[in-house]
Amino acid sequence: MTVIEHDFGKKDKDKVRRFTKLVTLEAQHEANVLANPLPYLERAEERITRLEMALTEAANAAADDPPGYVQTGERIEIDKAEYERLLRCKQILDAAIAKM
């Protein structure tokens, strides 16, 4: 006896469900995504572009000497934990920019 496997479109539905979750859409949009994915892909592309721009801006702001930097001689004190957190953030930004 042989068994014929058929998933009745389950794989496609799972992909659409994951995509709608990633793009933060409500469940009611799943049928629309499956029928016409182009507007949703464009929305996702726009969101990715905005995130890349924000990442680039953050990396530029974290640079040692950003454009227009003028040393004023003012000193600000922060505690060691805050400084280490800022250094970790800078490392994460640098790694993300390197991957782009």
C-alpha positions in Angstrom: 0.0 0.0 0.0 1.3 3.5 -0.9 0.5 6.7 0.9 0.1 9.8 -1.3 1.1 12.9 0.6 -0.6 16.2 0.0 -0.3 19.3 2.2 -3.3 21.2 0.7 -1.2 24.4 0.4 -0.1 24.3 4.1 3.5 25.2 3.2 2.4 28.3 1.2 0.0 29.3 4.1 2.8 28.9 6.6 5.1 31.2 4.5 2.3 33.8 4.2 1.6 33.6 7.9 5.3 34.1 8.8 5.6 37.0 6.3 2.5 38.8 7.7 3.9 38.3 11.2 7.3 39.8 10.1 5.6 42.8 8.4 3.3 43.1 11.5 0.0 42.7 9.6 -3.2 41.3 11.1 -4.3 37.8 10.3 -7.1 39.1 8.1 -4.4 40.2 5.5 -3.2 36.6 4.9 -5.6 36.0 2.1 -4.7 39.3 0.4 -1.0 38.5 0.7 -1.4 35.2 -1.0 -3.6 36.7 -3.7 -1.5 39.9 -4.4 1.8 40.0 -2.5 3.3 43.0 -4.4 2.0 45.8 -2.2 3.0 44.0 0.9 6.5 43.3 -0.5 6.8 47.0 -1.3 5.8 47.9 2.2 8.4 45.5 3.6 11.1 46.9 1.3 10.2 50.5 2.4 10.5 49.4 6.1 13.8 47.7 5.5 15.1 50.9 3.7 14.0 53.0 6.7 15.7 50.7 9.1 18.9 50.7 7.1 18.9 54.5 7.0 18.4 54.7 10.8 21.2 52.2 11.3 23.5 54.3 9.1 22.5 57.5 10.9 23.2 55.8 14.3 26.6 54.6 13.1 27.5 58.0 11.8 26.5 59.6 15.1 28.6 57.0 17.0 31.7 57.7 14.9 34.6 59.2 16.7 34.6 62.5 14.9 31.3 63.0 13.1 31.1 65.8 10.5 30.8 69.2 12.1 32.2 68.1 15.4 33.8 70.9 17.5 35.4 70.1 20.8 34.0 72.5 23.4 35.9 71.4 26.5 32.8 70.5 28.4 33.0 67.3 30.5 30.1 65.1 31.3 30.3 62.3 33.8 28.5 59.0 33.5 28.9 55.8 35.4 30.9 52.9 34.2 27.9 50.6 33.5 26.3 53.3 31.2 29.6 53.8 29.4 30.0 50.0 28.8 26.4 49.8 27.5 27.2 52.6 25.0 30.3 50.8 23.9 28.3 47.6 23.4 25.8 49.5 21.3 28.5 51.0 19.2 30.0 47.5 18.6 26.6 46.2 17.5 26.1 49.1 15.2 29.6 48.6 13.7 28.9 44.9 13.2 25.5 45.6 11.5 27.1 48.2 9.2 29.8 45.7 8.2 27.1 43.2 7.3 25.3 45.7 5.1 
